[in-house]
């Protein structure tokens, strides 16, 4: 029978905490990409991923964007399944990081892709694009803040458990 040291236990907890975080972030990015693609590209026809060329190029760029979003989603779910198998899933931390990933993707999309790179806008042919931009960014920030609150709570609980546990167990 092997003895597990306190350092090994703490390293394992830390490793699983970060895996929960990364799994949720990947899943959140993938879900945000899927919602963006399905709602704004396909259903509402507000824009394509790349709007500086023909409609055909826009559709190809949408397909590539969709594929990358699903790679992130599936990657996050593979890690999620591994965490469940190891009984290391931390649901509150995972959901917090999902919200952070979703908000981070949306904020990146709204600031970098829409404004700096000008790949596309949220919507065309409207009088006041500023309202769309503000709502887009405010929702992103709210998602990030809500996710951070959940993740910070789990961090506090992890530190509390370590302090209260006798001999680090």
C-alpha positions as CSV (number, residue, x, y, z in Angstrom):
1,X,0.0,0.0,0.0
2,X,1.4,3.4,-1.0
3,X,1.2,6.4,1.2
4,X,0.0,9.7,-0.4
5,X,1.8,12.7,0.9
6,X,0.1,16.0,1.7
7,X,1.9,17.7,-1.2
8,X,0.6,15.0,-3.6
9,X,-2.9,15.6,-2.3
10,X,-2.6,19.3,-2.7
11,X,-1.1,19.0,-6.2
12,X,-3.9,16.6,-7.2
13,X,-6.6,19.1,-5.9
14,X,-4.9,21.9,-7.7
15,X,-4.6,19.9,-10.9
16,X,-8.3,19.0,-10.9
17,X,-9.3,22.5,-10.0
18,X,-7.5,23.8,-13.1
19,X,-8.9,21.0,-15.2
20,X,-12.4,22.0,-14.1
21,X,-11.6,25.6,-15.0
22,X,-10.1,24.7,-18.5
23,X,-13.0,22.3,-19.3
24,X,-15.6,25.0,-18.5
25,X,-13.7,27.7,-20.4
26,X,-13.4,25.6,-23.5
27,X,-17.0,24.5,-23.3
28,X,-18.1,28.2,-22.7
29,X,-16.1,29.4,-25.7
30,X,-17.6,26.7,-27.9
31,X,-21.2,27.3,-26.8
32,X,-20.8,31.1,-27.3
33,X,-19.4,30.4,-30.8
34,X,-22.3,28.0,-31.5
35,X,-25.0,30.5,-30.3
36,X,-23.3,33.3,-32.3
37,X,-23.2,31.2,-35.4
38,X,-26.7,29.7,-35.1
39,X,-28.5,32.9,-34.0
40,X,-26.7,35.8,-35.6
41,X,-25.3,34.1,-38.7
42,X,-27.9,31.5,-39.7
43,X,-31.2,32.6,-38.2
44,X,-31.1,36.4,-38.2
45,X,-28.6,36.7,-41.1
46,X,-27.1,39.7,-39.4
47,X,-23.5,38.9,-40.5
48,X,-21.0,36.2,-41.4
49,X,-17.7,35.5,-39.7
50,X,-15.9,37.3,-42.5
51,X,-17.9,40.0,-44.3
52,X,-15.2,41.6,-46.5
53,X,-15.7,39.4,-49.5
54,X,-18.4,37.6,-51.3
55,X,-21.3,35.8,-49.7
56,X,-19.7,32.5,-50.6
57,X,-16.5,33.4,-48.8
58,X,-18.7,34.5,-45.8
59,X,-20.3,31.1,-45.8
60,X,-17.0,29.3,-45.9
61,X,-15.7,31.4,-43.1
62,X,-18.9,30.6,-41.1
63,X,-18.2,26.9,-41.6
64,X,-14.7,27.1,-40.4
65,X,-15.8,29.2,-37.4
66,X,-18.5,26.7,-36.7
67,X,-16.0,23.8,-36.8
68,X,-13.5,25.5,-34.5
69,X,-16.4,26.3,-32.0
70,X,-17.3,22.6,-32.0
71,X,-13.7,21.6,-31.4
72,X,-13.7,23.7,-28.3
73,X,-17.0,22.3,-27.2
74,X,-16.0,18.7,-27.7
75,X,-12.6,19.3,-26.1
76,X,-14.2,20.8,-23.0
77,X,-16.6,17.9,-22.8
78,X,-13.8,15.3,-23.0
79,X,-12.1,16.9,-20.0
80,X,-15.6,17.1,-18.3
81,X,-16.1,13.3,-18.8
82,X,-12.6,12.6,-17.5
83,X,-13.3,14.7,-14.4
84,X,-16.6,12.8,-13.8
85,X,-14.9,9.5,-14.3
86,X,-12.3,10.5,-11.6
87,X,-15.0,11.9,-9.4
88,X,-13.2,15.2,-9.5
89,X,-15.9,17.3,-11.2
90,X,-16.4,20.6,-9.3
91,X,-19.8,21.7,-10.7
92,X,-19.8,25.3,-9.3
93,X,-16.3,25.9,-10.5
94,X,-17.1,24.3,-13.9
95,X,-20.2,26.4,-14.4
96,X,-18.4,29.6,-13.3
97,X,-15.7,28.9,-15.9
98,X,-18.4,28.2,-18.5
99,X,-19.8,31.7,-17.9
100,X,-16.3,33.2,-18.0
101,X,-15.5,31.4,-21.3
102,X,-18.8,32.5,-22.9
103,X,-18.3,36.1,-21.8
104,X,-14.7,36.1,-22.8
105,X,-15.5,34.9,-26.3
106,X,-18.3,37.5,-26.6
107,X,-16.1,40.3,-25.4
108,X,-13.3,39.2,-27.7
109,X,-15.7,39.0,-30.6
110,X,-17.2,42.4,-29.9
111,X,-14.0,44.3,-29.4
112,X,-11.3,42.5,-31.4
113,X,-13.2,41.0,-34.3
114,X,-15.9,43.7,-34.6
115,X,-14.0,46.9,-33.9
116,X,-10.2,46.3,-34.2
117,X,-10.1,43.8,-37.1
118,X,-13.4,44.8,-38.6
119,X,-14.1,41.3,-39.8
120,X,-17.8,42.0,-39.3
121,X,-20.2,44.0,-37.3
122,X,-23.0,42.8,-35.1
123,X,-25.6,44.1,-37.5
124,X,-25.6,46.1,-40.7
125,X,-28.1,48.7,-42.0
126,X,-29.1,50.1,-38.6
127,X,-29.1,53.7,-37.6
128,X,-27.5,53.3,-34.2
129,X,-24.9,50.5,-34.1
130,X,-23.6,51.8,-30.7
131,X,-26.7,50.3,-28.9
132,X,-25.9,46.9,-30.3
133,X,-22.2,47.2,-29.4
134,X,-23.0,48.3,-25.8
135,X,-25.5,45.6,-25.2
136,X,-23.2,43.0,-26.7
137,X,-20.3,44.1,-24.5
138,X,-22.4,44.6,-21.3
139,X,-23.8,41.1,-21.6
140,X,-20.2,39.8,-22.0
141,X,-19.0,41.6,-19.0
142,X,-21.9,40.4,-16.9
143,X,-21.2,36.8,-17.9
144,X,-17.5,37.2,-17.0
145,X,-18.3,38.8,-13.6
146,X,-20.9,36.1,-12.7
147,X,-18.4,33.4,-13.7
148,X,-15.6,35.0,-11.7
149,X,-17.8,35.2,-8.6
150,X,-18.5,31.5,-8.8
151,X,-14.8,30.6,-9.5
152,X,-13.5,32.8,-6.7
153,X,-16.0,31.2,-4.3
154,X,-14.7,27.8,-5.1
155,X,-11.1,29.1,-4.6
156,X,-12.1,30.4,-1.2
157,X,-13.7,27.0,-0.3
158,X,-10.7,25.1,-1.4
159,X,-8.4,27.2,0.7
160,X,-10.8,26.8,3.7
161,X,-10.9,23.0,3.3
162,X,-7.0,22.9,3.3
163,X,-6.8,25.0,6.5
164,X,-9.5,23.0,8.3
165,X,-8.3,19.5,7.3
166,X,-6.1,17.9,10.0
167,X,-2.6,17.0,8.7
168,X,-3.7,18.2,5.2
169,X,-6.1,15.3,4.6
